Amino acid sequence: MARCEGTTQSGEQCKLDAQEDSRFCHLHGEKEAEADQESAAAEEALCWDDVAHLVLAGVVVAGMFLFIRSFGKWIPRL
């Protein structure tokens, strides 16, 4: 049976055996699953933050375009 790939608080490799169909023991397997879920949630939030800035910039540019275009009624064309 393979050794757990987790690390102890002192930074050494765990000395327990890994569970079947896993790279980690019963202690580190739960922590790894929680860490994976947290990192996935962080990546998802990061992606939305990037998109939100782009959407806001697009709305501002469209608003400026429509605002400037509305002055065309009063400004003669050259």
DSSP file (Angstrom, degrees, kcal/mol; ACC not computed):
  #  RESIDUE AA STRUCTURE BP1 BP2  ACC     N-H-->O    O-->H-N    N-H-->O    O-->H-N    TCO  KAPPA ALPHA  PHI   PSI    X-CA   Y-CA   Z-CA
    1    1 A M              0   0    0      0, 0.0     2,-0.1     0, 0.0    18,-0.1   0.000 360.0 360.0 360.0 144.0    0.0    0.0    0.0
    2    2 A A        -     0   0    0     17,-0.1    16,-3.1    16,-0.1     2,-0.2  -0.361 360.0-109.1 -79.3 156.3    1.3    3.5   -0.8
    3    3 A R  B     -A   17   0A   0     14,-0.3    14,-0.2     1,-0.1    12,-0.1  -0.535  40.0 -94.7 -82.1 151.2    2.2    6.1    1.7
    4    4 A C        -     0   0    0     12,-2.7    20,-0.2    -2,-0.2    10,-0.1  -0.380  23.6-148.1 -63.4 139.8    0.0    9.2    2.2
    5    5 A E        +     0   0    0     18,-2.2    19,-0.1     8,-0.1    -1,-0.1   0.421  63.9 109.3 -90.0  -0.1    1.2   12.2    0.2
    6    6 A G        -     0   0    0     17,-0.2     8,-2.8     7,-0.1     2,-0.3  -0.221  63.3-129.8 -71.2 165.8    0.0   14.7    2.8
    7    7 A T  B     -B   13   0B   0      6,-0.3     6,-0.2    21,-0.1     2,-0.1  -0.895  12.3-126.6-119.1 150.2    2.4   16.7    5.0
    8    8 A T    >   -     0   0    0      4,-3.3     3,-1.6    -2,-0.3     6,-0.1  -0.266  38.3 -95.2 -82.5 175.7    2.4   17.1    8.8
    9    9 A Q  T 3  S+     0   0    0      1,-0.3    -1,-0.1     2,-0.1    -2,-0.0   0.798 127.0  56.6 -63.4 -27.3    2.5   20.5   10.6
   10   10 A S  T 3  S-     0   0    0      2,-0.1    -1,-0.3     1,-0.0     3,-0.1   0.527 121.7-108.0 -81.9  -4.5    6.3   20.2   10.8
   11   11 A G  S <  S+     0   0    0     -3,-1.6     2,-0.2     1,-0.3    -2,-0.1   0.436  77.1 128.4  95.3   0.4    6.5   19.9    7.0
   12   12 A E        -     0   0    0      1,-0.1    -4,-3.3    -5,-0.0    -1,-0.3  -0.502  68.1 -93.1 -86.4 158.7    7.4   16.2    6.9
   13   13 A Q  B     -B    7   0B   0     -6,-0.2    -6,-0.3    -2,-0.2    -1,-0.1  -0.460  47.5-102.5 -69.7 141.6    5.6   13.6    4.8
   14   14 A C        -     0   0    0     -8,-2.8    -1,-0.1    -2,-0.1   -10,-0.1  -0.334  21.9-149.2 -63.0 144.0    2.8   11.7    6.6
   15   15 A K        +     0   0    0    -12,-0.1    -1,-0.1    -3,-0.1     2,-0.1   0.431  63.2 103.1 -97.8  -0.4    3.7    8.2    7.7
   16   16 A L  S    S-     0   0    0      1,-0.1   -12,-2.7   -13,-0.1     2,-0.2  -0.400  78.7-102.2 -79.9 160.2    0.2    6.7    7.4
   17   17 A D  B     -A    3   0A   0    -14,-0.2     9,-0.3    -2,-0.1   -14,-0.3  -0.566  38.1-112.0 -79.1 144.9   -0.9    4.5    4.6
   18   18 A A        -     0   0    0    -16,-3.1     7,-0.3    -2,-0.2   -16,-0.1  -0.431  33.6-107.7 -73.7 151.3   -3.0    6.1    1.8
   19   19 A Q    >   -     0   0    0      5,-2.6     3,-1.4     1,-0.1    -1,-0.1  -0.314  48.0 -79.7 -72.0 162.0   -6.6    4.9    1.5
   20   20 A E  T 3  S+     0   0    0      1,-0.3    -1,-0.1     3,-0.1     3,-0.1  -0.393 117.4   9.9 -62.7 140.4   -7.7    2.8   -1.4
   21   21 A D  T 3  S+     0   0    0      1,-0.2     2,-0.3    -3,-0.1    -1,-0.3   0.781 118.1  90.1  58.8  31.0   -8.2    4.8   -4.6
   22   22 A S  S <  S-     0   0    0     -3,-1.4    -1,-0.2     1,-0.0    -4,-0.1  -0.979  71.1-140.9-148.9 158.2   -6.7    7.8   -3.0
   23   23 A R  S    S+     0   0    0     -2,-0.3   -18,-2.2    -3,-0.1     2,-0.3   0.455  85.3  63.9 -95.4  -3.1   -3.3    9.4   -2.6
   24   24 A F  S    S-     0   0    0    -20,-0.2    -5,-2.6   -19,-0.1   -20,-0.1  -0.828  78.2-116.8-125.8 158.8   -4.0   10.5    1.0
   25   25 A C     >  -     0   0    0     -7,-0.3     4,-2.2    -2,-0.3     5,-0.2  -0.132  48.8 -87.1 -78.9-177.4   -4.8    8.8    4.4
   26   26 A H  H  > S+     0   0    0     -9,-0.3     4,-0.6     1,-0.2    -1,-0.1   0.773 127.4  47.3 -66.5 -25.0   -8.0    9.3    6.3
   27   27 A L  H  > S+     0   0    0      2,-0.1     4,-0.9     1,-0.1    -1,-0.2   0.922 118.7  35.6 -80.3 -47.6   -6.7   12.4    8.0
   28   28 A H  H  > S+     0   0    0      1,-0.2     4,-2.3     2,-0.2     5,-0.2   0.725 105.1  70.3 -82.8 -21.3   -5.4   14.3    5.0
   29   29 A G  H  X S+     0   0    0     -4,-2.2     4,-1.8     1,-0.2    -1,-0.2   0.900 100.7  46.6 -62.1 -41.6   -8.0   13.1    2.5
   30   30 A E  H  X S+     0   0    0     -4,-0.6     4,-2.1    -5,-0.2    -1,-0.2   0.901 112.2  50.2 -68.2 -40.7  -10.7   15.2    4.1
   31   31 A K  H  X S+     0   0    0     -4,-0.9     4,-2.4     1,-0.2    -2,-0.2   0.891 109.8  50.8 -65.4 -39.2   -8.5   18.3    4.3
   32   32 A E  H  X S+     0   0    0     -4,-2.3     4,-2.4     2,-0.2    -1,-0.2   0.893 108.8  51.4 -66.0 -39.4   -7.5   17.9    0.6
   33   33 A A  H  X S+     0   0    0     -4,-1.8     4,-2.0     2,-0.2    -2,-0.2   0.910 111.8  47.1 -63.9 -41.7  -11.2   17.7   -0.4
   34   34 A E  H  X S+     0   0    0     -4,-2.1     4,-2.3     2,-0.2    -2,-0.2   0.906 111.9  50.5 -65.8 -41.1  -12.0   20.9    1.5
   35   35 A A  H  X S+     0   0    0     -4,-2.4     4,-2.4     1,-0.2    -2,-0.2   0.887 109.1  51.6 -64.6 -39.2   -9.0   22.7    0.0
   36   36 A D  H  X S+     0   0    0     -4,-2.4     4,-2.2     2,-0.2    -1,-0.2   0.908 110.6  48.3 -63.7 -42.0  -10.1   21.6   -3.5
   37   37 A Q  H  X S+     0   0    0     -4,-2.0     4,-2.2     2,-0.2    -2,-0.2   0.909 112.5  48.5 -65.2 -42.0  -13.6   23.0   -2.9
   38   38 A E  H  X S+     0   0    0     -4,-2.3     4,-2.2     1,-0.2    -2,-0.2   0.901 112.1  48.2 -65.4 -40.8  -12.2   26.3   -1.5
   39   39 A S  H  X S+     0   0    0     -4,-2.4     4,-2.3     2,-0.2    -1,-0.2   0.878 110.7  51.4 -69.2 -35.9   -9.8   26.7   -4.4
   40   40 A A  H  X S+     0   0    0     -4,-2.2     4,-2.1     2,-0.2    -1,-0.2   0.910 111.0  48.1 -65.5 -40.9  -12.6   26.0   -7.0
   41   41 A A  H  X S+     0   0    0     -4,-2.2     4,-2.3     2,-0.2    -2,-0.2   0.891 111.3  50.8 -66.0 -38.7  -14.8   28.6   -5.3
   42   42 A A  H  X S+     0   0    0     -4,-2.2     4,-2.2     2,-0.2    -2,-0.2   0.902 110.3  49.1 -65.8 -40.9  -12.0   31.1   -5.3
   43   43 A E  H  X S+     0   0    0     -4,-2.3     4,-2.1     2,-0.2    -1,-0.2   0.894 111.0  50.3 -65.1 -39.4  -11.3   30.5   -9.0
   44   44 A E  H  X S+     0   0    0     -4,-2.1     4,-1.9     1,-0.2    -2,-0.2   0.911 111.4  47.8 -65.5 -42.5  -15.0   30.9   -9.8
   45   45 A A  H  X S+     0   0    0     -4,-2.3     4,-2.2     1,-0.2    -1,-0.2   0.887 109.9  53.5 -65.4 -38.7  -15.2   34.2   -7.9
   46   46 A L  H  X S+     0   0    0     -4,-2.2     4,-1.9     1,-0.2    -2,-0.2   0.908 107.4  50.8 -63.1 -42.6  -12.1   35.5   -9.6
   47   47 A C  H  X S+     0   0    0     -4,-2.1     4,-2.0     1,-0.2    -1,-0.2   0.911 110.3  49.0 -62.8 -42.5  -13.6   34.8  -13.0
   48   48 A W  H  X S+     0   0    0     -4,-1.9     4,-2.7     1,-0.2    -1,-0.2   0.890 108.1  54.6 -65.8 -38.9  -16.8   36.7  -12.2
   49   49 A D  H  X S+     0   0    0     -4,-2.2     4,-1.5     1,-0.2    -1,-0.2   0.901 109.0  48.2 -61.7 -40.4  -14.8   39.6  -10.9
   50   50 A D  H  X S+     0   0    0     -4,-1.9     4,-1.4     1,-0.2    -1,-0.2   0.918 113.9  46.0 -64.8 -43.5  -12.9   39.9  -14.2
   51   51 A V  H  X S+     0   0    0     -4,-2.0     4,-2.6     1,-0.2    -2,-0.2   0.870 106.8  59.0 -68.8 -37.0  -16.1   39.7  -16.2
   52   52 A A  H  X S+     0   0    0     -4,-2.7     4,-2.4     1,-0.2    -1,-0.2   0.894 104.9  50.1 -61.3 -40.0  -17.9   42.2  -14.0
   53   53 A H  H  X S+     0   0    0     -4,-1.5     4,-2.2     2,-0.2    -1,-0.2   0.897 111.3  48.7 -65.2 -39.4  -15.3   44.9  -14.8
   54   54 A L  H  X S+     0   0    0     -4,-1.4     4,-2.2     2,-0.2    -2,-0.2   0.901 111.6  49.0 -67.0 -40.5  -15.5   44.2  -18.5
   55   55 A V  H  X S+     0   0    0     -4,-2.6     4,-2.3     2,-0.2    -2,-0.2   0.928 111.5  49.4 -64.9 -44.4  -19.3   44.4  -18.4
   56   56 A L  H  X S+     0   0    0     -4,-2.4     4,-2.2     1,-0.2    -2,-0.2   0.908 110.6  50.2 -61.4 -42.6  -19.2   47.7  -16.5
   57   57 A A  H  X S+     0   0    0     -4,-2.2     4,-2.4     1,-0.2    -1,-0.2   0.902 110.1  51.1 -62.6 -40.8  -16.7   49.2  -18.9
   58   58 A G  H  X S+     0   0    0     -4,-2.2     4,-2.3     1,-0.2    -2,-0.2   0.895 109.5  49.4 -63.4 -40.7  -18.9   48.2  -21.8
   59   59 A V  H  X S+     0   0    0     -4,-2.3     4,-2.4     2,-0.2    -1,-0.2   0.906 111.4  49.5 -65.3 -41.7  -22.0   49.8  -20.3
   60   60 A V  H  X S+     0   0    0     -4,-2.2     4,-2.4     2,-0.2    -2,-0.2   0.928 112.1  47.6 -63.7 -45.3  -20.0   53.0  -19.6
   61   61 A V  H  X S+     0   0    0     -4,-2.4     4,-2.3     2,-0.2    -2,-0.2   0.911 112.6  49.0 -63.7 -42.5  -18.7   53.2  -23.2
   62   62 A A  H  X S+     0   0    0     -4,-2.3     4,-2.4     1,-0.2    -1,-0.2   0.909 111.3  50.2 -64.1 -41.2  -22.2   52.5  -24.6
   63   63 A G  H  X S+     0   0    0     -4,-2.4     4,-2.3     2,-0.2    -2,-0.2   0.907 110.7  48.8 -62.9 -42.6  -23.7   55.2  -22.4
   64   64 A M  H  X S+     0   0    0     -4,-2.4     4,-2.6     2,-0.2     5,-0.3   0.905 110.4  51.9 -63.7 -40.9  -21.0   57.7  -23.5
   65   65 A F  H  X S+     0   0    0     -4,-2.3     4,-2.3     1,-0.2    -2,-0.2   0.934 112.5  44.4 -60.7 -47.2  -21.7   56.9  -27.2
   66   66 A L  H  X S+     0   0    0     -4,-2.4     4,-1.5     2,-0.2    -1,-0.2   0.874 113.1  52.0 -67.1 -36.7  -25.4   57.4  -26.8
   67   67 A F  H  X S+     0   0    0     -4,-2.3     4,-0.5     2,-0.2    -2,-0.2   0.936 113.5  42.7 -64.6 -47.2  -24.9   60.6  -24.8
   68   68 A I  H >< S+     0   0    0     -4,-2.6     3,-1.0     1,-0.2     4,-0.2   0.874 111.3  56.0 -68.1 -36.8  -22.6   62.1  -27.4
   69   69 A R  H >< S+     0   0    0     -4,-2.3     3,-1.5    -5,-0.3    -1,-0.2   0.822  97.2  63.9 -64.2 -31.3  -24.8   60.9  -30.3
   70   70 A S  H >< S+     0   0    0     -4,-1.5     3,-0.9     1,-0.3    -1,-0.2   0.748  92.2  64.0 -67.5 -21.6  -27.7   62.8  -28.8
   71   71 A F  G XX S+     0   0    0     -3,-1.0     4,-1.5    -4,-0.5     3,-1.2   0.584  77.8  88.2 -75.5  -9.2  -25.9   66.1  -29.4
   72   72 A G  G <4 S+     0   0    0     -3,-1.5    -1,-0.2     1,-0.3    -2,-0.2   0.739  78.0  63.5 -61.3 -23.2  -26.0   65.5  -33.1
   73   73 A K  G <4 S+     0   0    0     -3,-0.9    -1,-0.3    -4,-0.2    -2,-0.1   0.824 112.9  32.9 -69.5 -31.0  -29.5   67.2  -33.3
   74   74 A W  T <4 S+     0   0    0     -3,-1.2    -2,-0.2    -4,-0.2    -1,-0.2   0.620 105.9  75.1-103.8 -15.4  -28.0   70.5  -32.1
   75   75 A I  S  < S-     0   0    0     -4,-1.5    -1,-0.1     0, 0.0     2,-0.1  -0.876  79.2-132.1-102.4 120.7  -24.5   70.4  -33.7
   76   76 A P        -     0   0    0      0, 0.0     2,-0.2     0, 0.0    -2,-0.1  -0.386  22.1-116.0 -70.0 148.3  -24.4   71.0  -37.4
   77   77 A R              0   0    0      1,-0.1    -5,-0.0    -5,-0.1     0, 0.0  -0.587 360.0 360.0 -81.6 145.6  -22.4   68.6  -39.6
   78   78 A L              0   0    0     -2,-0.2    -1,-0.1     0, 0.0     0, 0.0   0.428 360.0 360.0 -93.6 360.0  -19.4   70.0  -41.4
